[in-house]
């Protein structure tokens, strides 16, 4: 939430402007929700994941679940930045 509408949105737009297909989960999530199947699939099908850490990142169980999925996929060849 603390980077979604500024840095992360700008990064997504910059990548898109350069022709780099990116996934941005723009659904509003309620606190405590589990990682969505759509997001898991997007991570699994990606070649690169860019993790944007923010001041409140670690306080979100959703973000930590997303990071765990990314790191699991890293063991299968996903490049993590």
The first five atom37 places (N, CA, C, CB, O) and aatype in JSON, in Angstrom:
{
  "aatype": [20, 20, 20, 20, 20, 20, 20, 20, 20, 20, 20, 20, 20, 20, 20, 20, 20, 20, 20, 20, 20, 20, 20, 20, 20, 20, 20, 20, 20, 20, 20, 20, 20, 20, 20, 20, 20, 20, 20, 20, 20, 20, 20, 20, 20, 20, 20, 20, 20, 20, 20, 20, 20, 20, 20, 20, 20, 20, 20, 20, 20, 20, 20, 20, 20, 20, 20, 20, 20, 20, 20, 20, 20, 20, 20, 20, 20, 20, 20, 20, 20],
  "atom_mask": [
    [1, 1, 1, 1, 1],
    [1, 1, 1, 1, 1],
    [1, 1, 1, 1, 1],
    [1, 1, 1, 1, 1],
    [1, 1, 1, 1, 1],
    [1, 1, 1, 1, 1],
    [1, 1, 1, 1, 1],
    [1, 1, 1, 1, 1],
    [1, 1, 1, 1, 1],
    [1, 1, 1, 1, 1],
    [1, 1, 1, 1, 1],
    [1, 1, 1, 1, 1],
    [1, 1, 1, 1, 1],
    [1, 1, 1, 1, 1],
    [1, 1, 1, 1, 1],
    [1, 1, 1, 1, 1],
    [1, 1, 1, 1, 1],
    [1, 1, 1, 1, 1],
    [1, 1, 1, 1, 1],
    [1, 1, 1, 1, 1],
    [1, 1, 1, 1, 1],
    [1, 1, 1, 1, 1],
    [1, 1, 1, 1, 1],
    [1, 1, 1, 1, 1],
    [1, 1, 1, 1, 1],
    [1, 1, 1, 1, 1],
    [1, 1, 1, 1, 1],
    [1, 1, 1, 1, 1],
    [1, 1, 1, 1, 1],
    [1, 1, 1, 1, 1],
    [1, 1, 1, 1, 1],
    [1, 1, 1, 1, 1],
    [1, 1, 1, 1, 1],
    [1, 1, 1, 1, 1],
    [1, 1, 1, 1, 1],
    [1, 1, 1, 1, 1],
    [1, 1, 1, 1, 1],
    [1, 1, 1, 1, 1],
    [1, 1, 1, 1, 1],
    [1, 1, 1, 1, 1],
    [1, 1, 1, 1, 1],
    [1, 1, 1, 1, 1],
    [1, 1, 1, 1, 1],
    [1, 1, 1, 1, 1],
    [1, 1, 1, 1, 1],
    [1, 1, 1, 1, 1],
    [1, 1, 1, 1, 1],
    [1, 1, 1, 1, 1],
    [1, 1, 1, 1, 1],
    [1, 1, 1, 1, 1],
    [1, 1, 1, 1, 1],
    [1, 1, 1, 1, 1],
    [1, 1, 1, 1, 1],
    [1, 1, 1, 1, 1],
    [1, 1, 1, 1, 1],
    [1, 1, 1, 1, 1],
    [1, 1, 1, 1, 1],
    [1, 1, 1, 1, 1],
    [1, 1, 1, 1, 1],
    [1, 1, 1, 1, 1],
    [1, 1, 1, 1, 1],
    [1, 1, 1, 1, 1],
    [1, 1, 1, 1, 1],
    [1, 1, 1, 1, 1],
    [1, 1, 1, 1, 1],
    [1, 1, 1, 1, 1],
    [1, 1, 1, 1, 1],
    [1, 1, 1, 1, 1],
    [1, 1, 1, 1, 1],
    [1, 1, 1, 1, 1],
    [1, 1, 1, 1, 1],
    [1, 1, 1, 1, 1],
    [1, 1, 1, 1, 1],
    [1, 1, 1, 1, 1],
    [1, 1, 1, 1, 1],
    [1, 1, 1, 1, 1],
    [1, 1, 1, 1, 1],
    [1, 1, 1, 1, 1],
    [1, 1, 1, 1, 1],
    [1, 1, 1, 1, 1],
    [1, 1, 1, 1, 1]
  ],
  "atom_positions": [
    [[0.82, -1.2, 0.0], [0.0, 0.0, 0.0], [0.87, 1.27, 0.0], [-0.93, -0.01, 1.21], [0.52, 2.26, -0.64]],
    [[1.99, 1.23, 0.73], [2.79, 2.44, 0.85], [3.66, 2.74, -0.37], [3.66, 2.34, 2.06], [4.26, 3.81, -0.44]],
    [[3.74, 1.83, -1.32], [4.48, 2.13, -2.56], [3.65, 1.87, -3.81], [5.75, 1.31, -2.63], [4.06, 2.22, -4.92]],
    [[2.48, 1.27, -3.64], [1.65, 0.81, -4.77], [1.3, 1.92, -5.75], [0.39, 0.19, -4.24], [1.36, 1.72, -6.96]],
    [[0.93, 3.08, -5.25], [0.41, 4.12, -6.13], [1.44, 5.19, -6.5], [-0.76, 4.78, -5.5], [1.11, 6.17, -7.15]],
    [[2.68, 5.0, -6.09], [3.71, 5.95, -6.49], [4.87, 5.21, -7.15], [4.21, 6.77, -5.26], [4.86, 5.04, -8.37]],
    [[5.84, 4.76, -6.4], [7.01, 4.14, -7.0], [6.65, 2.92, -7.85], [7.99, 3.74, -5.92], [7.06, 2.83, -9.01]],
    [[5.89, 2.0, -7.3], [5.57, 0.76, -8.01], [4.76, 1.02, -9.28], [4.81, -0.2, -7.1], [5.04, 0.43, -10.32]],
    [[3.77, 1.89, -9.19], [2.98, 2.23, -10.37], [3.84, 2.9, -11.44], [1.81, 3.15, -9.98], [3.68, 2.63, -12.63]],
    [[4.76, 3.77, -11.01], [5.65, 4.43, -11.96], [6.62, 3.44, -12.6], [6.43, 5.55, -11.27], [6.92, 3.53, -13.79]],
    [[7.12, 2.49, -11.81], [8.0, 1.45, -12.36], [7.25, 0.61, -13.39], [8.54, 0.55, -11.22], [7.78, 0.33, -14.46]],
    [[6.03, 0.21, -13.07], [5.21, -0.57, -14.0], [5.01, 0.2, -15.31], [3.84, -0.91, -13.37], [5.13, -0.38, -16.39]],
    [[4.69, 1.49, -15.22], [4.48, 2.3, -16.42], [5.77, 2.42, -17.23], [3.96, 3.69, -16.04], [5.74, 2.32, -18.46]],
    [[6.89, 2.64, -16.55], [8.18, 2.77, -17.25], [8.53, 1.48, -17.98], [9.29, 3.14, -16.26], [9.01, 1.52, -19.11]],
    [[8.3, 0.34, -17.35], [8.58, -0.94, -18.01], [7.65, -1.13, -19.21], [8.42, -2.12, -17.01], [8.09, -1.54, -20.28]],
    [[6.38, -0.82, -19.03], [5.41, -0.94, -20.12], [5.77, -0.02, -21.28], [4.0, -0.61, -19.62], [5.66, -0.42, -22.44]],
    [[6.2, 1.21, -20.96], [6.58, 2.16, -22.01], [7.77, 1.66, -22.83], [6.91, 3.51, -21.39], [7.92, 2.02, -23.99]],
    [[8.61, 0.83, -22.22], [9.76, 0.24, -22.92], [9.43, -1.08, -23.59], [10.91, 0.04, -21.94], [10.31, -1.74, -24.15]],
    [[8.15, -1.47, -23.54], [7.72, -2.7, -24.21], [7.95, -3.95, -23.39], [8.42, -2.83, -25.5], [7.89, -5.06, -23.92]],
    [[8.2, -3.79, -22.1], [8.42, -4.94, -21.23], [7.08, -5.3, -20.59], [9.51, -4.65, -20.13], [6.52, -4.53, -19.82]],
    [[6.59, -6.5, -20.92], [5.31, -6.96, -20.39], [5.47, -7.23, -18.9], [4.81, -8.23, -21.13], [6.33, -8.01, -18.49]],
    [[4.63, -6.6, -18.1], [4.71, -6.73, -16.65], [3.35, -7.07, -16.09], [5.25, -5.44, -16.01], [2.32, -6.78, -16.7]],
    [[3.35, -7.67, -14.92], [2.12, -7.97, -14.2], [2.05, -7.08, -12.98], [2.04, -9.48, -13.79], [3.01, -7.0, -12.21]],
    [[0.94, -6.4, -12.81], [0.72, -5.54, -11.65], [-0.62, -5.93, -11.06], [0.76, -4.02, -12.03], [-1.66, -5.69, -11.67]],
    [[-0.6, -6.52, -9.88], [-1.83, -6.94, -9.22], [-2.51, -5.7, -8.65], [-1.56, -8.0, -8.1], [-2.18, -5.26, -7.55]],
    [[-3.45, -5.15, -9.4], [-4.05, -3.88, -8.99], [-5.34, -4.04, -8.2], [-4.32, -3.05, -10.19], [-6.03, -3.06, -7.93]],
    [[-5.67, -5.28, -7.82], [-6.85, -5.47, -6.98], [-6.55, -5.01, -5.56], [-7.28, -6.96, -6.98], [-5.48, -5.27, -5.02]],
    [[-7.51, -4.32, -4.97], [-7.37, -3.87, -3.59], [-7.51, -5.09, -2.69], [-8.43, -2.76, -3.22], [-8.5, -5.82, -2.77]],
    [[-6.52, -5.31, -1.84], [-6.55, -6.47, -0.96], [-6.83, -6.03, 0.46], [-5.23, -7.23, -1.04], [-6.32, -5.01, 0.93]],
    [[-7.64, -6.81, 1.13], [-7.92, -6.55, 2.53], [-6.84, -7.2, 3.38], [-9.33, -7.07, 2.92], [-6.26, -8.21, 3.0]],
    [[-6.58, -6.62, 4.51], [-5.57, -7.15, 5.43], [-5.89, -8.6, 5.78], [-5.49, -6.29, 6.72], [-7.03, -8.94, 6.1]],
    [[-4.87, -9.46, 5.71], [-5.04, -10.86, 6.08], [-5.44, -11.75, 4.92], [-6.05, -10.98, 7.14], [-5.51, -12.97, 5.1]],
    [[-5.72, -11.19, 3.75], [-6.08, -12.03, 2.61], [-4.89, -12.86, 2.16], [-6.59, -11.17, 1.45], [-3.74, -12.47, 2.33]],
    [[-5.19, -14.01, 1.59], [-4.15, -14.89, 1.08], [-3.77, -14.48, -0.33], [-4.6, -16.35, 1.11], [-4.54, -13.83, -1.04]],
    [[-2.57, -14.86, -0.73], [-2.09, -14.59, -2.08], [-3.04, -15.24, -3.08], [-0.63, -15.12, -2.27], [-3.49, -16.37, -2.88]],
    [[-3.36, -14.53, -4.15], [-4.35, -15.01, -5.11], [-3.73, -15.99, -6.09], [-4.97, -13.84, -5.87], [-2.54, -15.94, -6.38]],
    [[-4.56, -16.88, -6.6], [-4.1, -17.86, -7.59], [-3.58, -17.17, -8.84], [-5.24, -18.83, -7.96], [-2.62, -17.64, -9.46]],
    [[-4.19, -16.05, -9.21], [-3.74, -15.3, -10.39], [-2.32, -14.78, -10.18], [-4.7, -14.13, -10.68], [-1.5, -14.82, -11.09]],
    [[-2.04, -14.3, -8.98], [-0.71, -13.77, -8.69], [0.32, -14.9, -8.65], [-0.71, -13.01, -7.37], [1.43, -14.73, -9.15]],
    [[-0.02, -16.02, -8.05], [0.89, -17.18, -8.03], [1.22, -17.6, -9.45], [0.27, -18.36, -7.24], [2.38, -17.84, -9.77]],
    [[0.21, -17.68, -10.3], [0.43, -18.07, -11.7], [1.32, -17.06, -12.41], [-0.92, -18.2, -12.43], [2.22, -17.45, -13.16]],
    [[1.08, -15.78, -12.18], [1.9, -14.75, -12.82], [3.35, -14.87, -12.38], [1.35, -13.34, -12.48], [4.26, -14.72, -13.21]],
    [[3.58, -15.12, -11.12], [4.95, -15.29, -10.62], [5.59, -16.52, -11.24], [4.97, -15.4, -9.07], [6.73, -16.46, -11.72]],
    [[4.87, -17.62, -11.25], [5.41, -18.87, -11.79], [5.74, -18.78, -13.27], [4.42, -20.0, -11.56], [6.66, -19.44, -13.74]],
    [[5.0, -17.96, -14.01], [5.21, -17.85, -15.45], [6.19, -16.73, -15.83], [3.88, -17.62, -16.15], [6.46, -16.51, -17.01]],
    [[6.71, -16.04, -14.83], [7.62, -14.92, -15.09], [9.06, -15.39, -15.22], [7.51, -13.88, -13.97], [9.44, -16.45, -14.72]],
    [[9.85, -14.58, -15.9], [11.29, -14.83, -15.99], [12.04, -13.99, -14.98], [11.81, -14.54, -17.39], [13.13, -14.37, -14.54]],
    [[11.47, -12.84, -14.61], [12.11, -11.92, -13.68], [11.06, -11.41, -12.69], [12.78, -10.74, -14.45], [9.92, -11.13, -13.06]],
    [[11.46, -11.3, -11.44], [10.61, -10.68, -10.42], [11.38, -9.52, -9.81], [10.18, -11.72, -9.31], [12.54, -9.67, -9.42]],
    [[10.74, -8.38, -9.74], [11.33, -7.21, -9.09], [10.59, -7.01, -7.77], [11.24, -5.92, -10.01], [9.39, -6.71, -7.76]],
    [[11.3, -7.18, -6.67], [10.7, -7.03, -5.35], [10.94, -5.59, -4.89], [11.29, -8.07, -4.33], [12.08, -5.14, -4.8]],
    [[9.86, -4.89, -4.6], [9.95, -3.51, -4.11], [9.67, -3.55, -2.61], [8.93, -2.55, -4.87], [8.53, -3.77, -2.18]],
    [[10.72, -3.32, -1.84], [10.57, -3.31, -0.38], [10.2, -1.9, 0.07], [11.88, -3.8, 0.32], [10.77, -0.92, -0.4]],
    [[9.27, -1.83, 0.98], [8.82, -0.54, 1.5], [8.85, -0.59, 3.03], [7.38, -0.19, 0.97], [9.04, -1.66, 3.6]],
    [[8.66, 0.54, 3.67], [8.71, 0.55, 5.14], [7.75, -0.43, 5.82], [8.42, 1.93, 5.63], [8.07, -0.98, 6.87]],
    [[6.59, -0.65, 5.23], [5.6, -1.54, 5.85], [5.53, -2.93, 5.21], [4.24, -0.9, 5.79], [4.63, -3.71, 5.54]],
    [[6.44, -3.24, 4.33], [6.41, -4.5, 3.59], [6.29, -5.71, 4.51], [7.65, -4.64, 2.73], [5.42, -6.56, 4.32]],
    [[7.18, -5.79, 5.5], [7.24, -6.97, 6.36], [6.05, -7.08, 7.31], [8.51, -6.95, 7.16], [5.85, -8.13, 7.92]],
    [[5.26, -6.03, 7.44], [4.09, -6.11, 8.31], [2.87, -6.67, 7.58], [3.77, -4.72, 8.87], [1.81, -6.84, 8.18]],
    [[3.03, -6.96, 6.3], [1.92, -7.5, 5.5], [2.12, -9.0, 5.28], [1.81, -6.77, 4.15], [3.09, -9.41, 4.64]],
    [[1.21, -9.8, 5.81], [1.32, -11.25, 5.59], [1.15, -11.58, 4.1], [0.25, -12.01, 6.43], [1.75, -12.54, 3.61]],
    [[0.35, -10.79, 3.39], [0.18, -11.0, 1.95], [1.51, -10.8, 1.23], [-0.88, -10.04, 1.39], [1.9, -11.61, 0.4]],
    [[2.22, -9.7, 1.56], [3.51, -9.42, 0.92], [4.52, -10.52, 1.24], [4.05, -8.06, 1.37], [5.3, -10.92, 0.37]],
    [[4.51, -10.99, 2.47], [5.45, -12.05, 2.84], [5.13, -13.36, 2.13], [5.44, -12.26, 4.35], [6.05, -14.09, 1.75]],
    [[3.86, -13.67, 1.95], [3.47, -14.86, 1.19], [3.9, -14.72, -0.27], [1.94, -15.09, 1.27], [4.38, -15.67, -0.87]],
    [[3.72, -13.52, -0.82], [4.14, -13.26, -2.19], [5.66, -13.42, -2.31], [3.72, -11.83, -2.63], [6.14, -14.03, -3.28]],
    [[6.4, -12.91, -1.36], [7.86, -13.04, -1.38], [8.27, -14.5, -1.26], [8.48, -12.22, -0.24], [9.21, -14.93, -1.94]],
    [[7.6, -15.26, -0.42], [7.91, -16.69, -0.28], [7.69, -17.41, -1.61], [7.03, -17.34, 0.82], [8.48, -18.28, -1.99]],
    [[6.62, -17.06, -2.32], [6.36, -17.66, -3.63], [7.46, -17.28, -4.62], [4.98, -17.22, -4.17], [7.92, -18.13, -5.38]],
    [[7.87, -16.03, -4.61], [8.95, -15.57, -5.49], [10.23, -16.32, -5.19], [9.17, -14.05, -5.33], [10.9, -16.8, -6.11]],
    [[10.58, -16.43, -3.91], [11.82, -17.11, -3.55], [11.77, -18.6, -3.87], [12.11, -16.91, -2.07], [12.79, -19.2, -4.21]],
    [[10.59, -19.2, -3.75], [10.44, -20.6, -4.16], [10.69, -20.74, -5.66], [9.02, -21.13, -3.81], [11.37, -21.68, -6.1]],
    [[10.16, -19.82, -6.43], [10.36, -19.86, -7.89], [11.8, -19.53, -8.26], [9.41, -18.88, -8.58], [12.28, -19.95, -9.31]],
    [[12.5, -18.8, -7.4], [13.91, -18.51, -7.65], [14.71, -19.79, -7.71], [14.47, -17.58, -6.56], [15.66, -19.9, -8.48]],
    [[14.34, -20.77, -6.91], [15.04, -22.06, -6.91], [14.82, -22.8, -8.23], [14.57, -22.94, -5.73], [15.54, -23.75, -8.55]],
    [[13.82, -22.36, -9.0], [13.51, -22.97, -10.29], [13.97, -22.11, -11.46], [12.01, -23.22, -10.4], [13.59, -22.36, -12.6]],
    [[14.8, -21.08, -11.16], [15.37, -20.28, -12.23], [14.86, -18.87, -12.39], [15.18, -20.98, -13.46], [15.34, -18.14, -13.26]],
    [[13.89, -18.46, -11.58], [13.38, -17.09, -11.66], [14.47, -16.12, -11.21], [12.1, -16.92, -10.79], [15.07, -16.31, -10.15]],
    [[14.74, -15.09, -12.01], [15.68, -14.05, -11.65], [14.97, -13.06, -10.75], [16.25, -13.34, -12.91], [13.93, -12.53, -11.11]],
    [[15.53, -12.82, -9.56], [14.9, -11.93, -8.58], [15.77, -10.71, -8.4], [14.67, -12.65, -7.22], [16.96, -10.81, -8.1]],
    [[15.16, -9.55, -8.59], [15.85, -8.26, -8.41], [15.2, -7.55, -7.25], [15.8, -7.38, -9.71], [15.61, -6.44, -6.89]]
  ]
}
